[in-house]
Amino acid sequence: MKEEIKYEYYTPNIQDLKVGLELEVGLKDGDLKWISTTISEKDIIGNVPRSLAQYESYVLLNCPLRIRYLIEQDIINEGWKFRETGRSKFYKRYDKTEFALNYNIKTNMLFIEKAIIDVTNTVYDYSWINNDYIFVGKCRCINEFRTICKLLEI
């Protein structure tokens, strides 16, 4: 029997609402139903087009919001590959560079380091002694993960 994943969520602040944010909106139609959406310039809530400014006030008054915490499947969906052995759990390659990633679901801590791949394409030059990470910090959701990867040009 396949075990169902229990997802954890948090409520975003109003100042966090922006175009491109992926979240879930709770709509009441008898029972509360959670609808996944990405905020766009002209979002549709309740079949009425709304600007982002209207969306913020409408949602606060009428609909609860939630964002799912980052899970490992999100990392894989963004093109990272699972590593069977080694100190990092995921990796991603670009040209002669490999990025290694570890994520702690309990603390939401993300660790990313960068290595140069040698000419044999098998040996990686990671700074094993100094632990020179290019990113160490909290990452709560897919929105933040995408922003971090974009800023790091991964």
ChimeraX attribute file (.defattr): number of C-alpha atoms within 10 A of each C-alpha:
attribute: neighborCount
match mode: 1-to-1
recipient: residues
	/A:1	3
	/A:2	4
	/A:3	5
	/A:4	6
	/A:5	7
	/A:6	5
	/A:7	9
	/A:8	11
	/A:9	15
	/A:10	12
	/A:11	13
	/A:12	13
	/A:13	10
	/A:14	12
	/A:15	7
	/A:16	9
	/A:17	16
	/A:18	16
	/A:19	13
	/A:20	12
	/A:21	16
	/A:22	19
	/A:23	23
	/A:24	21
	/A:25	21
	/A:26	18
	/A:27	18
	/A:28	12
	/A:29	7
	/A:30	6
	/A:31	8
	/A:32	12
	/A:33	12
	/A:34	16
	/A:35	12
	/A:36	14
	/A:37	15
	/A:38	14
	/A:39	19
	/A:40	16
	/A:41	15
	/A:42	15
	/A:43	18
	/A:44	14
	/A:45	15
	/A:46	8
	/A:47	7
	/A:48	8
	/A:49	13
	/A:50	17
	/A:51	13
	/A:52	17
	/A:53	12
	/A:54	12
	/A:55	21
	/A:56	15
	/A:57	12
	/A:58	13
	/A:59	16
	/A:60	12
	/A:61	9
	/A:62	12
	/A:63	17
	/A:64	16
	/A:65	21
	/A:66	20
	/A:67	20
	/A:68	17
	/A:69	18
	/A:70	22
	/A:71	18
	/A:72	15
	/A:73	10
	/A:74	14
	/A:75	19
	/A:76	14
	/A:77	9
	/A:78	13
	/A:79	12
	/A:80	19
	/A:81	16
	/A:82	16
	/A:83	14
	/A:84	9
	/A:85	8
	/A:86	8
	/A:87	11
	/A:88	17
	/A:89	16
	/A:90	22
	/A:91	20
	/A:92	18
	/A:93	17
	/A:94	10
	/A:95	7
	/A:96	12
	/A:97	16
	/A:98	19
	/A:99	20
	/A:100	23
	/A:101	24
	/A:102	17
	/A:103	22
	/A:104	14
	/A:105	14
	/A:106	6
	/A:107	11
	/A:108	15
	/A:109	14
	/A:110	18
	/A:111	17
	/A:112	21
	/A:113	19
	/A:114	22
	/A:115	18
	/A:116	17
	/A:117	18
	/A:118	12
	/A:119	9
	/A:120	7
	/A:121	9
	/A:122	7
	/A:123	11
	/A:124	16
	/A:125	12
	/A:126	18
	/A:127	12
	/A:128	8
	/A:129	6
	/A:130	7
	/A:131	9
	/A:132	14
	/A:133	16
	/A:134	11
	/A:135	15
	/A:136	15
	/A:137	13
	/A:138	15
	/A:139	22
	/A:140	20
	/A:141	19
	/A:142	20
	/A:143	17
	/A:144	15
	/A:145	18
	/A:146	15
	/A:147	12
	/A:148	17
	/A:149	13
	/A:150	10
	/A:151	9
	/A:152	11
	/A:153	7
	/A:154	14
